[in-house]
Amino acid sequence: MNQITIPQFELVYNSLSFGVAAMGAATLFLWLSRSSVAPAYRTAVTISGLVTFIALYHYLRIFNSWNETYTVVNGTITETGVKFNDAYRYVDWLLTVPLLLIELILVMRLSKEESTSKSIQLGSLAALMILLGYPGEVSADSTTRWIWWGLSMVPFTIIMIQLFGGLKKAIDSQPESVRGMVGSARLLTVASWCFYPVVFILPMIGFTGGAATSAVQVGYTISDVVAKAVFGIFIYAIAVRKSEAEGYTG
Amino acid sequence: MNQITIPQFELVYNSLSFGVAAMGAATLFLWLSRSSVAPAYRTAVTISGLVTFIALYHYLRIFNSWNETYTVVNGTITETGVKFNDAYRYVDWLLTVPLLLIELILVMRLSKEESTSKSIQLGSLAALMILLGYPGEVSADSTTRWIWWGLSMVPFTIIMIQLFGGLKKAIDSQPESVRGMVGSARLLTVASWCFYPVVFILPMIGFTGGAATSAVQVGYTISDVVAKAVFGIFIYAIAVRKSEAEGYTG
């Protein structure tokens, strides 16, 4: 790991703890509210809570790993020699990113065939995107990082095009009252996802040493909270609105 | 244990953590979704969640055992002298493998007599298969491993024949809309189960030292996630489809 300062250590430490609290809270809210939506939308809400639950588990692990990597005693920070495990993020994304796309597809309530085919297609592309990003993330060499970043951007771009173009028709078929919200959820996905490739290249565009390490950790944490917890609440709100429109009274 | 390299250690470490997250997520999904299926299928879904829950417990134990066996400090890996406990997997299988077969039998909703007799027959064979495999797994001697592997393959083969032949008639009696899915669940069982005896013989067919140790751990983890979590979701999907076909609206 790069040598970092105490304020940088504390910033990451507190961000990770914020991640734990946000993911835990979102999970409980979503699962407790499951019965407030019509049965047709319950799987979407259950999966939203599943995504934040998986993230909660990984944020607890990342938090512990961060604390095992450094010790702060008497105003001095020293490395313990234990390696910070960055792989937790990738294991998390491998499980949660396909599920996030499935949430969005399920809440739209398309036909069974369309839901299944879109879930498989976008889910597989998302898994491929994560797997291609990992070899770059664990490399310290800038060229290697750029190569894997570029490869990972291929499925990323296809997913973005699908979300923007492919789902446009599906959004137009949504009831009037939720069309705006579904559109916003799609925009939130696109905007929060664009954050990740930017955070990835921070160490390649001038951020060095402790600044790079802490910027990457804080950046990913904010992105994760937006893309998983905030997005999950959005999915829930859409499900509530659609349930009401369909006459569900709870 | 065999001496392993840091990348091998980390690969197993991250696979085991992936196992924990996948089993935990599957358990909660299955138990939360229990009410989405007709009462007749709830036991099948509950047991599916039970299988992944038992696996969650054992993966937490295996993960901790793995970390107690090695220490990585300042880029050097050393053995602590604490033995890695492989028995957790066998205790897990002894409980979960008979339950997995019962899940599949229950979701088919055969007659009471047939369900009971098939559950007892296949469940006992599965327990016998695990018990016969264990003495081989803990032996370092190739001949001993082959003998117990061979003995364990006897109940394994009978189960496979039963699944392929004996359940064929039962599958033909399923409603049209789920016949394909039940057939796929049966195939998924057969395919994922065939993985285990292959992983078992890796150390006997040329994989040595750290490569053997890590290949066996990663192999069993992937097999477990497919045979328990993915299979459980499959059982749930079949239960949903059958509930709908029988007019259950949730």
Boltz contact constraints between the chains, C-beta under 6 A:
constraints:
  - contact:
      token1: [A, 39]
      token2: [B, 250]
      max_distance: 6.0
  - contact:
      token1: [A, 46]
      token2: [B, 32]
      max_distance: 6.0
  - contact:
      token1: [A, 50]
      token2: [B, 25]
      max_distance: 6.0
  - contact:
      token1: [A, 50]
      token2: [B, 29]
      max_distance: 6.0
  - contact:
      token1: [A, 54]
      token2: [B, 21]
      max_distance: 6.0
  - contact:
      token1: [A, 54]
      token2: [B, 25]
      max_distance: 6.0
  - contact:
      token1: [A, 57]
      token2: [B, 21]
      max_distance: 6.0
  - contact:
      token1: [A, 81]
      token2: [B, 73]
      max_distance: 6.0
  - contact:
      token1: [A, 81]
      token2: [B, 74]
      max_distance: 6.0
  - contact:
      token1: [A, 87]
      token2: [B, 14]
      max_distance: 6.0
  - contact:
      token1: [A, 91]
      token2: [B, 14]
      max_distance: 6.0
  - contact:
      token1: [A, 91]
      token2: [B, 18]
      max_distance: 6.0
  - contact:
      token1: [A, 95]
      token2: [B, 21]
      max_distance: 6.0
